[in-house]
Structures are given as C-alpha cells and as structure tokens.
Amino acid sequence: MAEEVKSRNKASFWKRLKGEFRKVIWTDRPTLVKQTIAVIVISAILCVIISLADGLALQLIELIVK
C-alpha cells in the first residue's frame, strides 16, 4: 500500500512539474543572443575596472610601505 502511494506521488510530481514547464515563457533566440552579449560585455568591462582598481591599490600600498 505504501509503495502504491509513493508511486502515485512520484507520478503526480512529474505531472505537476510538466504543467509548470508549460507555463514558462521562453525567450526567443535574438533576445537571448542580445542579452548574452550584454552580459559578456558588462562582465569584461567590470573585469577591467576591478583589475585597474586592484593594481592601483597595490601600487598605493607599496608606495606607503616603502
């Protein structure tokens, strides 16, 4: 009896999961490409800014310590 309930719960879970995936609005390819490029560009810009700030901070610390 317990296994039957478990089996029914699993089937119910997958059925509900499938129903939830039908509700998802998937983005179209051109939008996805634009957003991906934007994320990559912004990440690269932030990488450069952080690297410059780190290098400047390192030079300032070395100047103060010496």
C-alpha positions as CSV (number, residue, x, y, z in Angstrom):
1,M,0.0,0.0,0.0
2,A,2.8,2.4,0.9
3,E,4.6,1.8,-2.4
4,E,1.4,2.5,-4.3
5,V,1.2,5.8,-2.6
6,K,4.8,6.6,-3.3
7,S,4.4,5.7,-6.9
8,R,1.3,7.9,-7.2
9,N,3.1,10.8,-5.5
10,K,6.0,10.5,-8.0
11,A,3.7,10.4,-11.0
12,S,1.8,13.3,-9.6
13,F,5.0,15.2,-9.0
14,W,6.2,14.7,-12.6
15,K,2.8,15.6,-14.0
16,R,2.8,18.9,-11.9
17,L,6.3,19.6,-13.0
18,K,5.4,19.2,-16.6
19,G,2.5,21.5,-16.1
20,E,4.7,24.2,-14.6
21,F,7.1,23.9,-17.5
22,R,4.2,24.6,-19.9
23,K,3.6,27.9,-18.1
24,V,7.2,29.1,-18.6
25,I,7.6,31.8,-21.3
26,W,10.8,31.0,-23.1
27,T,12.6,33.9,-24.7
28,D,13.3,34.0,-28.4
29,R,16.7,33.4,-29.9
30,P,17.5,37.0,-31.0
31,T,16.7,38.3,-27.5
32,L,18.7,35.6,-25.9
33,V,21.7,36.4,-28.1
34,K,21.5,40.1,-27.3
35,Q,21.2,39.5,-23.6
36,T,24.1,37.1,-23.6
37,I,26.3,39.5,-25.4
38,A,25.3,42.3,-23.0
39,V,26.3,40.1,-20.0
40,I,29.6,39.2,-21.6
41,V,30.5,42.8,-22.4
42,I,29.5,44.1,-19.0
43,S,31.4,41.3,-17.3
44,A,34.5,42.2,-19.4
45,I,34.2,45.9,-18.5
46,L,33.8,45.1,-14.8
47,C,36.8,42.8,-15.0
48,V,39.0,45.7,-16.4
49,I,37.7,48.1,-13.8
50,I,38.4,45.8,-10.9
51,S,41.8,44.9,-12.3
52,L,42.7,48.6,-12.6
53,A,41.4,49.3,-9.1
54,D,43.4,46.3,-7.7
55,G,46.6,47.4,-9.5
56,L,46.2,51.0,-8.3
57,A,45.5,49.8,-4.7
58,L,48.6,47.6,-4.9
59,Q,50.8,50.4,-6.1
60,L,49.5,52.7,-3.4
61,I,50.2,50.2,-0.7
62,E,53.7,49.6,-2.0
63,L,54.3,53.3,-2.0
64,I,53.1,53.7,1.5
65,V,55.0,50.7,2.8
66,K,58.4,51.7,1.2
